[in-house]
């Protein structure tokens, strides 16, 4: 993991560099994948490009699963 080093009040502070979607988006993606597996759907066909627009619009997990054509959740 890349780290950014910054001096603050004569102290060196290391800040891990993250992409804007690392924390929230990765949790969203993982949760969608878990729900798809629980409902018997194949989550391997879904990639980031499919999910990012839903994440950016703040859509619910239920809406996303429905929009992706998943059944049984």
mmCIF file of the N, C-alpha and C atoms, coordinates in Angstrom:
data_MODEL
# 
_entry.id   MODEL 
# 
loop_
_atom_site.group_PDB 
_atom_site.id 
_atom_site.type_symbol 
_atom_site.label_atom_id 
_atom_site.label_alt_id 
_atom_site.label_comp_id 
_atom_site.label_asym_id 
_atom_site.label_entity_id 
_atom_site.label_seq_id 
_atom_site.pdbx_PDB_ins_code 
_atom_site.Cartn_x 
_atom_site.Cartn_y 
_atom_site.Cartn_z 
_atom_site.occupancy 
_atom_site.B_iso_or_equiv 
_atom_site.pdbx_formal_charge 
_atom_site.auth_seq_id 
_atom_site.auth_comp_id 
_atom_site.auth_asym_id 
_atom_site.auth_atom_id 
_atom_site.pdbx_PDB_model_num 
ATOM 1   N N  . UNK A 1 1  ? 0.844   -1.177  0.000   1.00 0.00 ? 1  UNK A N  1 
ATOM 2   C CA . UNK A 1 1  ? 0.000   0.000   0.000   1.00 0.00 ? 1  UNK A CA 1 
ATOM 3   C C  . UNK A 1 1  ? 0.884   1.233   0.000   1.00 0.00 ? 1  UNK A C  1 
ATOM 4   N N  . UNK A 1 2  ? 0.610   2.183   -0.848  1.00 0.00 ? 2  UNK A N  1 
ATOM 5   C CA . UNK A 1 2  ? 1.351   3.432   -0.893  1.00 0.00 ? 2  UNK A CA 1 
ATOM 6   C C  . UNK A 1 2  ? 0.978   4.296   0.295   1.00 0.00 ? 2  UNK A C  1 
ATOM 7   N N  . UNK A 1 3  ? 1.965   5.021   0.796   1.00 0.00 ? 3  UNK A N  1 
ATOM 8   C CA . UNK A 1 3  ? 1.709   5.911   1.924   1.00 0.00 ? 3  UNK A CA 1 
ATOM 9   C C  . UNK A 1 3  ? 2.209   7.301   1.594   1.00 0.00 ? 3  UNK A C  1 
ATOM 10  N N  . UNK A 1 4  ? 1.489   8.283   2.063   1.00 0.00 ? 4  UNK A N  1 
ATOM 11  C CA . UNK A 1 4  ? 1.874   9.672   1.888   1.00 0.00 ? 4  UNK A CA 1 
ATOM 12  C C  . UNK A 1 4  ? 2.439   10.151  3.218   1.00 0.00 ? 4  UNK A C  1 
ATOM 13  N N  . UNK A 1 5  ? 3.615   10.784  3.185   1.00 0.00 ? 5  UNK A N  1 
ATOM 14  C CA . UNK A 1 5  ? 4.254   11.265  4.399   1.00 0.00 ? 5  UNK A CA 1 
ATOM 15  C C  . UNK A 1 5  ? 4.067   12.766  4.482   1.00 0.00 ? 5  UNK A C  1 
ATOM 16  N N  . UNK A 1 6  ? 3.560   13.239  5.628   1.00 0.00 ? 6  UNK A N  1 
ATOM 17  C CA . UNK A 1 6  ? 3.271   14.657  5.828   1.00 0.00 ? 6  UNK A CA 1 
ATOM 18  C C  . UNK A 1 6  ? 3.868   15.084  7.170   1.00 0.00 ? 6  UNK A C  1 
ATOM 19  N N  . UNK A 1 7  ? 4.429   16.290  7.200   1.00 0.00 ? 7  UNK A N  1 
ATOM 20  C CA . UNK A 1 7  ? 4.923   16.836  8.469   1.00 0.00 ? 7  UNK A CA 1 
ATOM 21  C C  . UNK A 1 7  ? 3.846   17.709  9.093   1.00 0.00 ? 7  UNK A C  1 
ATOM 22  N N  . UNK A 1 8  ? 3.511   17.405  10.355  1.00 0.00 ? 8  UNK A N  1 
ATOM 23  C CA . UNK A 1 8  ? 2.509   18.166  11.088  1.00 0.00 ? 8  UNK A CA 1 
ATOM 24  C C  . UNK A 1 8  ? 3.117   18.543  12.436  1.00 0.00 ? 8  UNK A C  1 
ATOM 25  N N  . UNK A 1 9  ? 3.269   19.843  12.659  1.00 0.00 ? 9  UNK A N  1 
ATOM 26  C CA . UNK A 1 9  ? 3.834   20.327  13.926  1.00 0.00 ? 9  UNK A CA 1 
ATOM 27  C C  . UNK A 1 9  ? 5.113   19.585  14.307  1.00 0.00 ? 9  UNK A C  1 
ATOM 28  N N  . UNK A 1 10 ? 6.037   19.498  13.370  1.00 0.00 ? 10 UNK A N  1 
ATOM 29  C CA . UNK A 1 10 ? 7.342   18.854  13.540  1.00 0.00 ? 10 UNK A CA 1 
ATOM 30  C C  . UNK A 1 10 ? 7.255   17.348  13.756  1.00 0.00 ? 10 UNK A C  1 
ATOM 31  N N  . UNK A 1 11 ? 6.117   16.737  13.473  1.00 0.00 ? 11 UNK A N  1 
ATOM 32  C CA . UNK A 1 11 ? 5.961   15.287  13.550  1.00 0.00 ? 11 UNK A CA 1 
ATOM 33  C C  . UNK A 1 11 ? 5.697   14.772  12.142  1.00 0.00 ? 11 UNK A C  1 
ATOM 34  N N  . UNK A 1 12 ? 6.217   13.611  11.865  1.00 0.00 ? 12 UNK A N  1 
ATOM 35  C CA . UNK A 1 12 ? 5.965   12.991  10.571  1.00 0.00 ? 12 UNK A CA 1 
ATOM 36  C C  . UNK A 1 12 ? 4.769   12.065  10.718  1.00 0.00 ? 12 UNK A C  1 
ATOM 37  N N  . UNK A 1 13 ? 3.779   12.269  9.861   1.00 0.00 ? 13 UNK A N  1 
ATOM 38  C CA . UNK A 1 13 ? 2.561   11.470  9.897   1.00 0.00 ? 13 UNK A CA 1 
ATOM 39  C C  . UNK A 1 13 ? 2.436   10.739  8.568   1.00 0.00 ? 13 UNK A C  1 
ATOM 40  N N  . UNK A 1 14 ? 2.190   9.437   8.619   1.00 0.00 ? 14 UNK A N  1 
ATOM 41  C CA . UNK A 1 14 ? 1.985   8.661   7.406   1.00 0.00 ? 14 UNK A CA 1 
ATOM 42  C C  . UNK A 1 14 ? 0.502   8.466   7.173   1.00 0.00 ? 14 UNK A C  1 
ATOM 43  N N  . UNK A 1 15 ? 0.068   8.783   5.974   1.00 0.00 ? 15 UNK A N  1 
ATOM 44  C CA . UNK A 1 15 ? -1.337  8.643   5.612   1.00 0.00 ? 15 UNK A CA 1 
ATOM 45  C C  . UNK A 1 15 ? -1.429  7.642   4.470   1.00 0.00 ? 15 UNK A C  1 
ATOM 46  N N  . UNK A 1 16 ? -2.140  6.523   4.662   1.00 0.00 ? 16 UNK A N  1 
ATOM 47  C CA . UNK A 1 16 ? -2.288  5.572   3.560   1.00 0.00 ? 16 UNK A CA 1 
ATOM 48  C C  . UNK A 1 16 ? -3.090  6.198   2.423   1.00 0.00 ? 16 UNK A C  1 
ATOM 49  N N  . UNK A 1 17 ? -2.587  6.028   1.210   1.00 0.00 ? 17 UNK A N  1 
ATOM 50  C CA . UNK A 1 17 ? -3.303  6.561   0.061   1.00 0.00 ? 17 UNK A CA 1 
ATOM 51  C C  . UNK A 1 17 ? -4.388  5.578   -0.348  1.00 0.00 ? 17 UNK A C  1 
ATOM 52  N N  . UNK A 1 18 ? -5.581  6.091   -0.561  1.00 0.00 ? 18 UNK A N  1 
ATOM 53  C CA . UNK A 1 18 ? -6.713  5.268   -0.957  1.00 0.00 ? 18 UNK A CA 1 
ATOM 54  C C  . UNK A 1 18 ? -7.407  5.925   -2.135  1.00 0.00 ? 18 UNK A C  1 
ATOM 55  N N  . UNK A 1 19 ? -7.996  5.107   -2.956  1.00 0.00 ? 19 UNK A N  1 
ATOM 56  C CA . UNK A 1 19 ? -8.807  5.685   -4.014  1.00 0.00 ? 19 UNK A CA 1 
ATOM 57  C C  . UNK A 1 19 ? -10.115 6.158   -3.379  1.00 0.00 ? 19 UNK A C  1 
ATOM 58  N N  . UNK A 1 20 ? -10.835 7.041   -4.032  1.00 0.00 ? 20 UNK A N  1 
ATOM 59  C CA . UNK A 1 20 ? -12.060 7.576   -3.425  1.00 0.00 ? 20 UNK A CA 1 
ATOM 60  C C  . UNK A 1 20 ? -13.117 6.524   -3.111  1.00 0.00 ? 20 UNK A C  1 
ATOM 61  N N  . UNK A 1 21 ? -13.047 5.378   -3.764  1.00 0.00 ? 21 UNK A N  1 
ATOM 62  C CA . UNK A 1 21 ? -14.092 4.373   -3.593  1.00 0.00 ? 21 UNK A CA 1 
ATOM 63  C C  . UNK A 1 21 ? -13.675 3.233   -2.682  1.00 0.00 ? 21 UNK A C  1 
ATOM 64  N N  . UNK A 1 22 ? -12.461 3.274   -2.103  1.00 0.00 ? 22 UNK A N  1 
ATOM 65  C CA . UNK A 1 22 ? -11.958 2.140   -1.339  1.00 0.00 ? 22 UNK A CA 1 
ATOM 66  C C  . UNK A 1 22 ? -12.858 1.714   -0.191  1.00 0.00 ? 22 UNK A C  1 
ATOM 67  N N  . UNK A 1 23 ? -13.152 2.584   0.717   1.00 0.00 ? 23 UNK A N  1 
ATOM 68  C CA . UNK A 1 23 ? -13.864 2.147   1.913   1.00 0.00 ? 23 UNK A CA 1 
ATOM 69  C C  . UNK A 1 23 ? -15.341 1.875   1.664   1.00 0.00 ? 23 UNK A C  1 
ATOM 70  N N  . UNK A 1 24 ? -16.075 2.873   1.289   1.00 0.00 ? 24 UNK A N  1 
ATOM 71  C CA . UNK A 1 24 ? -17.516 2.711   1.115   1.00 0.00 ? 24 UNK A CA 1 
ATOM 72  C C  . UNK A 1 24 ? -17.889 1.801   -0.035  1.00 0.00 ? 24 UNK A C  1 
ATOM 73  N N  . UNK A 1 25 ? -17.224 1.973   -1.173  1.00 0.00 ? 25 UNK A N  1 
ATOM 74  C CA . UNK A 1 25 ? -17.568 1.164   -2.337  1.00 0.00 ? 25 UNK A CA 1 
ATOM 75  C C  . UNK A 1 25 ? -17.215 -0.302  -2.128  1.00 0.00 ? 25 UNK A C  1 
ATOM 76  N N  . UNK A 1 26 ? -16.073 -0.578  -1.517  1.00 0.00 ? 26 UNK A N  1 
ATOM 77  C CA . UNK A 1 26 ? -15.696 -1.983  -1.311  1.00 0.00 ? 26 UNK A CA 1 
ATOM 78  C C  . UNK A 1 26 ? -16.676 -2.686  -0.377  1.00 0.00 ? 26 UNK A C  1 
ATOM 79  N N  . UNK A 1 27 ? -17.189 -1.975  0.611   1.00 0.00 ? 27 UNK A N  1 
ATOM 80  C CA . UNK A 1 27 ? -18.193 -2.554  1.512   1.00 0.00 ? 27 UNK A CA 1 
ATOM 81  C C  . UNK A 1 27 ? -19.492 -2.805  0.748   1.00 0.00 ? 27 UNK A C  1 
ATOM 82  N N  . UNK A 1 28 ? -19.901 -1.829  -0.057  1.00 0.00 ? 28 UNK A N  1 
ATOM 83  C CA . UNK A 1 28 ? -21.105 -1.954  -0.877  1.00 0.00 ? 28 UNK A CA 1 
ATOM 84  C C  . UNK A 1 28 ? -20.986 -3.151  -1.822  1.00 0.00 ? 28 UNK A C  1 
ATOM 85  N N  . UNK A 1 29 ? -19.857 -3.263  -2.498  1.00 0.00 ? 29 UNK A N  1 
ATOM 86  C CA . UNK A 1 29 ? -19.624 -4.352  -3.449  1.00 0.00 ? 29 UNK A CA 1 
ATOM 87  C C  . UNK A 1 29 ? -19.637 -5.710  -2.742  1.00 0.00 ? 29 UNK A C  1 
ATOM 88  N N  . UNK A 1 30 ? -18.977 -5.767  -1.590  1.00 0.00 ? 30 UNK A N  1 
ATOM 89  C CA . UNK A 1 30 ? -18.938 -7.024  -0.833  1.00 0.00 ? 30 UNK A CA 1 
ATOM 90  C C  . UNK A 1 30 ? -20.342 -7.433  -0.397  1.00 0.00 ? 30 UNK A C  1 
ATOM 91  N N  . UNK A 1 31 ? -21.122 -6.482  0.073   1.00 0.00 ? 31 UNK A N  1 
ATOM 92  C CA . UNK A 1 31 ? -22.491 -6.780  0.539   1.00 0.00 ? 31 UNK A CA 1 
ATOM 93  C C  . UNK A 1 31 ? -23.371 -7.261  -0.612  1.00 0.00 ? 31 UNK A C  1 
ATOM 94  N N  . UNK A 1 32 ? -23.271 -6.626  -1.784  1.00 0.00 ? 32 UNK A N  1 
ATOM 95  C CA . UNK A 1 32 ? -24.034 -7.068  -2.947  1.00 0.00 ? 32 UNK A CA 1 
ATOM 96  C C  . UNK A 1 32 ? -23.622 -8.495  -3.313  1.00 0.00 ? 32 UNK A C  1 
ATOM 97  N N  . UNK A 1 33 ? -22.319 -8.768  -3.309  1.00 0.00 ? 33 UNK A N  1 
ATOM 98  C CA . UNK A 1 33 ? -21.824 -10.112 -3.609  1.00 0.00 ? 33 UNK A CA 1 
ATOM 99  C C  . UNK A 1 33 ? -22.339 -11.149 -2.628  1.00 0.00 ? 33 UNK A C  1 
ATOM 100 N N  . UNK A 1 34 ? -22.346 -10.805 -1.333  1.00 0.00 ? 34 UNK A N  1 
ATOM 101 C CA . UNK A 1 34 ? -22.844 -11.729 -0.310  1.00 0.00 ? 34 UNK A CA 1 
ATOM 102 C C  . UNK A 1 34 ? -24.327 -12.027 -0.529  1.00 0.00 ? 34 UNK A C  1 
ATOM 103 N N  . UNK A 1 35 ? -25.106 -10.990 -0.786  1.00 0.00 ? 35 UNK A N  1 
ATOM 104 C CA . UNK A 1 35 ? -26.541 -11.192 -0.988  1.00 0.00 ? 35 UNK A CA 1 
ATOM 105 C C  . UNK A 1 35 ? -26.822 -12.014 -2.243  1.00 0.00 ? 35 UNK A C  1 
ATOM 106 N N  . UNK A 1 36 ? -26.024 -11.805 -3.269  1.00 0.00 ? 36 UNK A N  1 
ATOM 107 C CA . UNK A 1 36 ? -26.204 -12.589 -4.492  1.00 0.00 ? 36 UNK A CA 1 
ATOM 108 C C  . UNK A 1 36 ? -25.899 -14.066 -4.240  1.00 0.00 ? 36 UNK A C  1 
ATOM 109 N N  . UNK A 1 37 ? -24.841 -14.343 -3.491  1.00 0.00 ? 37 UNK A N  1 
ATOM 110 C CA . UNK A 1 37 ? -24.498 -15.725 -3.171  1.00 0.00 ? 37 UNK A CA 1 
ATOM 111 C C  . UNK A 1 37 ? -25.563 -16.377 -2.308  1.00 0.00 ? 37 UNK A C  1 
ATOM 112 N N  . UNK A 1 38 ? -26.072 -15.636 -1.329  1.00 0.00 ? 38 UNK A N  1 
ATOM 113 C CA . UNK A 1 38 ? -27.103 -16.184 -0.450  1.00 0.00 ? 38 UNK A CA 1 
ATOM 114 C C  . UNK A 1 38 ? -28.382 -16.527 -1.203  1.00 0.00 ? 38 UNK A C  1 
ATOM 115 N N  . UNK A 1 39 ? -28.651 -15.758 -2.258  1.00 0.00 ? 39 UNK A N  1 
ATOM 116 C CA . UNK A 1 39 ? -29.874 -16.007 -3.015  1.00 0.00 ? 39 UNK A CA 1 
ATOM 117 C C  . UNK A 1 39 ? -29.656 -16.976 -4.172  1.00 0.00 ? 39 UNK A C  1 
ATOM 118 N N  . UNK A 1 40 ? -28.439 -17.521 -4.281  1.00 0.00 ? 40 UNK A N  1 
ATOM 119 C CA . UNK A 1 40 ? -28.164 -18.510 -5.315  1.00 0.00 ? 40 UNK A CA 1 
ATOM 120 C C  . UNK A 1 40 ? -27.823 -17.935 -6.672  1.00 0.00 ? 40 UNK A C  1 
ATOM 121 N N  . UNK A 1 41 ? -27.528 -16.648 -6.730  1.00 0.00 ? 41 UNK A N  1 
ATOM 122 C CA . UNK A 1 41 ? -27.136 -16.019 -7.987  1.00 0.00 ? 41 UNK A CA 1 
ATOM 123 C C  . UNK A 1 41 ? -25.617 -15.999 -8.102  1.00 0.00 ? 41 UNK A C  1 
ATOM 124 N N  . UNK A 1 42 ? -25.120 -16.015 -9.328  1.00 0.00 ? 42 UNK A N  1 
ATOM 125 C CA . UNK A 1 42 ? -23.677 -15.992 -9.579  1.00 0.00 ? 42 UNK A CA 1 
ATOM 126 C C  . UNK A 1 42 ? -23.179 -14.553 -9.534  1.00 0.00 ? 42 UNK A C  1 
ATOM 127 N N  . UNK A 1 43 ? -22.318 -14.254 -8.570  1.00 0.00 ? 43 UNK A N  1 
ATOM 128 C CA . UNK A 1 43 ? -21.821 -12.882 -8.438  1.00 0.00 ? 43 UNK A CA 1 
ATOM 129 C C  . UNK A 1 43 ? -20.558 -12.619 -9.258  1.00 0.00 ? 43 UNK A C  1 
ATOM 130 N N  . UNK A 1 44 ? -20.039 -13.622 -9.954  1.00 0.00 ? 44 UNK A N  1 
ATOM 131 C CA . UNK A 1 44 ? -18.799 -13.446 -10.707 1.00 0.00 ? 44 UNK A CA 1 
ATOM 132 C C  . UNK A 1 44 ? -18.985 -12.594 -11.964 1.00 0.00 ? 44 UNK A C  1 
ATOM 133 N N  . UNK A 1 45 ? -20.219 -12.456 -12.433 1.00 0.00 ? 45 UNK A N  1 
ATOM 134 C CA . UNK A 1 45 ? -20.477 -11.692 -13.652 1.00 0.00 ? 45 UNK A CA 1 
ATOM 135 C C  . UNK A 1 45 ? -20.579 -10.188 -13.386 1.00 0.00 ? 45 UNK A C  1 
ATOM 136 N N  . UNK A 1 46 ? -20.648 -9.783  -12.130 1.00 0.00 ? 46 UNK A N  1 
ATOM 137 C CA . UNK A 1 46 ? -20.805 -8.382  -11.781 1.00 0.00 ? 46 UNK A CA 1 
ATOM 138 C C  . UNK A 1 46 ? -19.422 -7.776  -11.523 1.00 0.00 ? 46 UNK A C  1 
ATOM 139 N N  . UNK A 1 47 ? -19.133 -6.675  -12.192 1.00 0.00 ? 47 UNK A N  1 
ATOM 140 C CA . UNK A 1 47 ? -17.853 -6.021  -11.950 1.00 0.00 ? 47 UNK A CA 1 
ATOM 141 C C  . UNK A 1 47 ? -18.073 -4.590  -11.454 1.00 0.00 ? 47 UNK A C  1 
ATOM 142 N N  . UNK A 1 48 ? -16.972 -3.914  -11.148 1.00 0.00 ? 48 UNK A N  1 
ATOM 143 C CA . UNK A 1 48 ? -17.041 -2.572  -10.582 1.00 0.00 ? 48 UNK A CA 1 
ATOM 144 C C  . UNK A 1 48 ? -17.798 -1.598  -11.480 1.00 0.00 ? 48 UNK A C  1 
ATOM 145 N N  . UNK A 1 49 ? -17.578 -1.704  -12.786 1.00 0.00 ? 49 UNK A N  1 
ATOM 146 C CA . UNK A 1 49 ? -18.239 -0.777  -13.711 1.00 0.00 ? 49 UNK A CA 1 
ATOM 147 C C  . UNK A 1 49 ? -19.759 -0.888  -13.655 1.00 0.00 ? 49 UNK A C  1 
ATOM 148 N N  . UNK A 1 50 ? -20.257 -2.076  -13.321 1.00 0.00 ? 50 UNK A N  1 
ATOM 149 C CA . UNK A 1 50 ? -21.702 -2.259  -13.178 1.00 0.00 ? 50 UNK A CA 1 
ATOM 150 C C  . UNK A 1 50 ? -22.225 -1.636  -11.887 1.00 0.00 ? 50 UNK A C  1 
ATOM 151 N N  . UNK A 1 51 ? -21.433 -1.698  -10.836 1.00 0.00 ? 51 UNK A N  1 
ATOM 152 C CA . UNK A 1 51 ? -21.905 -1.278  -9.515  1.00 0.00 ? 51 UNK A CA 1 
ATOM 153 C C  . UNK A 1 51 ? -21.653 0.181   -9.178  1.00 0.00 ? 51 UNK A C  1 
ATOM 154 N N  . UNK A 1 52 ? -20.607 0.782   -9.727  1.00 0.00 ? 52 UNK A N  1 
ATOM 155 C CA . UNK A 1 52 ? -20.254 2.159   -9.360  1.00 0.00 ? 52 UNK A CA 1 
ATOM 156 C C  . UNK A 1 52 ? -21.401 3.150   -9.582  1.00 0.00 ? 52 UNK A C  1 
ATOM 157 N N  . UNK A 1 53 ? -22.120 3.108   -10.710 1.00 0.00 ? 53 UNK A N  1 
ATOM 158 C CA . UNK A 1 53 ? -23.231 4.073   -10.859 1.00 0.00 ? 53 UNK A CA 1 
ATOM 159 C C  . UNK A 1 53 ? -24.294 3.948   -9.760  1.00 0.00 ? 53 UNK A C  1 
ATOM 160 N N  . UNK A 1 54 ? -24.609 2.723   -9.370  1.00 0.00 ? 54 UNK A N  1 
ATOM 161 C CA . UNK A 1 54 ? -25.591 2.525   -8.292  1.00 0.00 ? 54 UNK A CA 1 
ATOM 162 C C  . UNK A 1 54 ? -25.062 3.070   -6.966  1.00 0.00 ? 54 UNK A C  1 
ATOM 163 N N  . UNK A 1 55 ? -23.780 2.833   -6.714  1.00 0.00 ? 55 UNK A N  1 
ATOM 164 C CA . UNK A 1 55 ? -23.161 3.316   -5.477  1.00 0.00 ? 55 UNK A CA 1 
ATOM 165 C C  . UNK A 1 55 ? -23.167 4.842   -5.444  1.00 0.00 ? 55 UNK A C  1 
ATOM 166 N N  . UNK A 1 56 ? -22.795 5.463   -6.542  1.00 0.00 ? 56 UNK A N  1 
ATOM 167 C CA . UNK A 1 56 ? -22.743 6.923   -6.603  1.00 0.00 ? 56 UNK A CA 1 
ATOM 168 C C  . UNK A 1 56 ? -24.114 7.557   -6.421  1.00 0.00 ? 56 UNK A C  1 
ATOM 169 N N  . UNK A 1 57 ? -25.162 6.879   -6.888  1.00 0.00 ? 57 UNK A N  1 
ATOM 170 C CA . UNK A 1 57 ? -26.524 7.408   -6.750  1.00 0.00 ? 57 UNK A CA 1 
ATOM 171 C C  . UNK A 1 57 ? -27.122 7.082   -5.388  1.00 0.00 ? 57 UNK A C  1 
ATOM 172 N N  . UNK A 1 58 ? -26.437 6.265   -4.588  1.00 0.00 ? 58 UNK A N  1 
ATOM 173 C CA . UNK A 1 58 ? -26.917 5.932   -3.255  1.00 0.00 ? 58 UNK A CA 1 
ATOM 174 C C  . UNK A 1 58 ? -28.063 4.937   -3.242  1.00 0.00 ? 58 UNK A C  1 
ATOM 175 N N  . UNK A 1 59 ? -28.116 4.110   -4.268  1.00 0.00 ? 59 UNK A N  1 
ATOM 176 C CA . UNK A 1 59 ? -29.208 3.127   -4.358  1.00 0.00 ? 59 UNK A CA 1 
ATOM 177 C C  . UNK A 1 59 ? -29.066 2.044   -3.289  1.00 0.00 ? 59 UNK A C  1 
ATOM 178 N N  . UNK A 1 60 ? -30.193 1.513   -2.856  1.00 0.00 ? 60 UNK A N  1 
ATOM 179 C CA . UNK A 1 60 ? -30.199 0.469   -1.835  1.00 0.00 ? 60 UNK A CA 1 
ATOM 180 C C  . UNK A 1 60 ? -29.751 -0.865  -2.430  1.00 0.00 ? 60 UNK A C  1 
ATOM 181 N N  . UNK A 1 61 ? -29.340 -1.753  -1.563  1.00 0.00 ? 61 UNK A N  1 
ATOM 182 C CA . UNK A 1 61 ? -28.913 -3.084  -2.004  1.00 0.00 ? 61 UNK A CA 1 
ATOM 183 C C  . UNK A 1 61 ? -30.053 -3.815  -2.707  1.00 0.00 ? 61 UNK A C  1 
ATOM 184 N N  . UNK A 1 62 ? -31.263 -3.668  -2.180  1.00 0.00 ? 62 UNK A N  1 
ATOM 185 C CA . UNK A 1 62 ? -32.428 -4.319  -2.778  1.00 0.00 ? 62 UNK A CA 1 
ATOM 186 C C  . UNK A 1 62 ? -32.672 -3.810  -4.194  1.00 0.00 ? 62 UNK A C  1 
ATOM 187 N N  . UNK A 1 63 ? -32.560 -2.506  -4.379  1.00 0.00 ? 63 UNK A N  1 
ATOM 188 C CA . UNK A 1 63 ? -32.759 -1.922  -5.699  1.00 0.00 ? 63 UNK A CA 1 
ATOM 189 C C  . UNK A 1 63 ? -31.701 -2.430  -6.678  1.00 0.00 ? 63 UNK A C  1 
ATOM 190 N N  . UNK A 1 64 ? -30.455 -2.469  -6.231  1.00 0.00 ? 64 UNK A N  1 
ATOM 191 C CA . UNK A 1 64 ? -29.355 -2.914  -7.093  1.00 0.00 ? 64 UNK A CA 1 
ATOM 192 C C  . UNK A 1 64 ? -29.561 -4.376  -7.511  1.00 0.00 ? 64 UNK A C  1 
ATOM 193 N N  . UNK A 1 65 ? -29.900 -5.215  -6.554  1.00 0.00 ? 65 UNK A N  1 
ATOM 194 C CA . UNK A 1 65 ? -30.126 -6.637  -6.875  1.00 0.00 ? 65 UNK A CA 1 
ATOM 195 C C  . UNK A 1 65 ? -31.271 -6.781  -7.869  1.00 0.00 ? 65 UNK A C  1 
ATOM 196 N N  . UNK A 1 66 ? -32.311 -6.025  -7.669  1.00 0.00 ? 66 UNK A N  1 
ATOM 197 C CA . UNK A 1 66 ? -33.453 -6.072  -8.567  1.00 0.00 ? 66 UNK A CA 1 
ATOM 198 C C  . UNK A 1 66 ? -33.073 -5.587  -9.972  1.00 0.00 ? 66 UNK A C  1 
ATOM 199 N N  . UNK A 1 67 ? -32.314 -4.487  -10.027 1.00 0.00 ? 67 UNK A N  1 
ATOM 200 C CA . UNK A 1 67 ? -31.883 -3.923  -11.304 1.00 0.00 ? 67 UNK A CA 1 
ATOM 201 C C  . UNK A 1 67 ? -30.959 -4.879  -12.069 1.00 0.00 ? 67 UNK A C  1 
ATOM 202 N N  . UNK A 1 68 ? -30.203 -5.673  -11.325 1.00 0.00 ? 68 UNK A N  1 
ATOM 203 C CA . UNK A 1 68 ? -29.282 -6.625  -11.957 1.00 0.00 ? 68 UNK A CA 1 
ATOM 204 C C  . UNK A 1 68 ? -29.989 -7.927  -12.345 1.00 0.00 ? 68 UNK A C  1 
ATOM 205 N N  . UNK A 1 69 ? -31.272 -8.009  -12.036 1.00 0.00 ? 69 UNK A N  1 
ATOM 206 C CA . UNK A 1 69 ? -32.052 -9.186  -12.423 1.00 0.00 ? 69 UNK A CA 1 
ATOM 207 C C  . UNK A 1 69 ? -31.911 -10.365 -11.486 1.00 0.00 ? 69 UNK A C  1 
ATOM 208 N N  . UNK A 1 70 ? -31.491 -10.109 -10.273 1.00 0.00 ? 70 UNK A N  1 
ATOM 209 C CA . UNK A 1 70 ? -31.330 -11.184 -9.294  1.00 0.00 ? 70 UNK A CA 1 
ATOM 210 C C  . UNK A 1 70 ? -32.688 -11.520 -8.677  1.00 0.00 ? 70 UNK A C  1 
ATOM 211 N N  . UNK A 1 71 ? -32.898 -12.776 -8.427  1.00 0.00 ? 71 UNK A N  1 
ATOM 212 C CA . UNK A 1 71 ? -34.157 -13.217 -7.834  1.00 0.00 ? 71 UNK A CA 1 
ATOM 213 C C  . UNK A 1 71 ? -33.888 -14.002 -6.559  1.00 0.00 ? 71 UNK A C  1 
ATOM 214 N N  . UNK A 1 72 ? -34.879 -14.093 -5.726  1.00 0.00 ? 72 UNK A N  1 
ATOM 215 C CA . UNK A 1 72 ? -34.781 -14.926 -4.539  1.00 0.00 ? 72 UNK A CA 1 
ATOM 216 C C  . UNK A 1 72 ? -34.069 -14.303 -3.366  1.00 0.00 ? 72 UNK A C  1 
ATOM 217 N N  . UNK A 1 73 ? -33.953 -13.001 -3.288  1.00 0.00 ? 73 UNK A N  1 
ATOM 218 C CA . UNK A 1 73 ? -33.269 -12.378 -2.149  1.00 0.00 ? 73 UNK A CA 1 
ATOM 219 C C  . UNK A 1 73 ? -34.210 -11.906 -1.108  1.00 0.00 ? 73 UNK A C  1 
# 
